[in-house]
Amino acid sequence: MKKFATRVAVLAIVGAGAAVGVTAVPAQAAQARPCSADGLSLYGRYPVDHDQRIYQCVPDPFTPRWVLSETCPAGTRPATTLTPYYPGSSTGPYLATTTCASD
């Protein structure tokens, strides 16, 4: 009889928790972090080495990294525009848009 009373008490507590909305919540996925270059937090394409190469940011929750995207041909250079990733933000992160422009 004691085991039965214990089970009923446990079921009552679990039932009360469910009645008020207490349920298990799955862990949320970690949010991807932007890449870093020149002291800025960036998404998009950026000339990390300040030469003819343009790199693409691969955001990741743990290890964001730069991957070579394009090399500008001779007679051109990378030209970058930085736009706040969140409208109105002046502290970053930024969306870097880089293309090859004529010298």
C-alpha positions as CSV (number, residue, x, y, z in Angstrom):
1,M,0.0,0.0,0.0
2,K,2.9,2.3,0.8
3,K,4.3,1.8,-2.8
4,F,0.9,2.6,-4.3
5,A,0.6,5.8,-2.2
6,T,4.1,6.9,-3.3
7,R,3.3,6.3,-7.0
8,V,0.1,8.3,-6.7
9,A,1.9,11.2,-5.1
10,V,4.6,11.2,-7.8
11,L,1.9,11.1,-10.5
12,A,0.1,13.9,-8.8
13,I,3.2,16.1,-8.7
14,V,4.0,15.4,-12.4
15,G,0.4,16.0,-13.4
16,A,0.4,19.3,-11.5
17,G,3.6,20.4,-13.2
18,A,2.2,19.6,-16.6
19,A,-1.0,21.4,-15.8
20,V,0.9,24.7,-15.1
21,G,3.1,24.3,-18.1
22,V,6.2,22.9,-16.6
23,T,7.7,20.7,-19.2
24,A,11.1,19.7,-20.4
25,V,12.6,22.1,-22.8
26,P,15.1,20.8,-25.4
27,A,18.4,22.6,-25.4
28,Q,18.5,25.4,-28.0
29,A,21.1,25.3,-30.7
30,A,24.1,27.5,-30.1
31,Q,24.0,30.6,-32.2
32,A,26.6,31.0,-34.9
33,R,29.3,33.6,-34.2
34,P,30.8,36.0,-36.8
35,C,34.4,35.9,-37.9
36,S,36.9,38.4,-36.7
37,A,39.3,40.6,-38.7
38,D,40.9,44.0,-38.0
39,G,39.2,44.2,-34.7
40,L,35.8,43.9,-36.2
41,S,33.1,41.1,-36.0
42,L,32.2,40.3,-39.6
43,Y,29.9,38.2,-41.7
44,G,30.3,37.9,-45.5
45,R,33.4,38.4,-47.7
46,Y,36.5,40.4,-46.6
47,P,40.1,40.8,-47.7
48,V,41.6,39.4,-44.4
49,D,45.2,39.5,-45.6
50,H,44.8,42.9,-47.3
51,D,46.1,41.5,-50.6
52,Q,44.3,40.3,-53.7
53,R,42.5,37.4,-51.9
54,I,38.9,37.7,-50.7
55,Y,37.8,35.3,-47.9
56,Q,34.3,34.2,-47.0
57,C,33.3,34.0,-43.3
58,V,32.0,30.6,-42.2
59,P,30.1,31.5,-39.0
60,D,30.1,28.8,-36.3
61,P,29.0,28.7,-32.7
62,F,32.5,27.5,-31.6
63,T,35.1,28.2,-34.3
64,P,34.1,30.7,-37.0
65,R,36.7,30.8,-39.8
66,W,37.7,32.4,-43.0
67,V,37.7,30.4,-46.2
68,L,39.3,31.6,-49.5
69,S,36.6,32.7,-51.8
70,E,38.2,34.5,-54.7
71,T,41.5,36.1,-55.9
72,C,41.2,39.4,-57.7
73,P,42.9,39.4,-61.1
74,A,45.8,41.7,-61.9
75,G,44.7,45.4,-62.3
76,T,42.0,45.0,-59.7
77,R,41.9,45.2,-55.9
78,P,39.4,44.2,-53.3
79,A,36.8,46.9,-52.5
80,T,34.8,46.4,-49.3
81,T,31.6,48.0,-48.0
82,L,30.6,47.4,-44.4
83,T,26.9,47.5,-43.4
84,P,25.6,47.0,-39.9
85,Y,24.3,43.4,-39.6
86,Y,21.6,44.7,-37.2
87,P,20.0,47.9,-38.6
88,G,20.9,50.9,-36.5
89,S,23.9,49.3,-34.8
90,S,27.2,51.1,-34.8
91,T,29.2,48.5,-32.9
92,G,28.9,45.5,-35.1
93,P,28.8,42.9,-36.2
94,Y,28.9,44.0,-39.8
95,L,28.1,42.4,-43.2
96,A,31.2,42.8,-45.4
97,T,30.5,43.0,-49.1
98,T,33.7,42.7,-51.1
99,T,34.2,42.7,-54.9
100,C,37.1,43.2,-57.2
101,A,37.3,46.8,-58.4
102,S,39.6,48.4,-61.0
103,D,42.7,50.1,-59.6
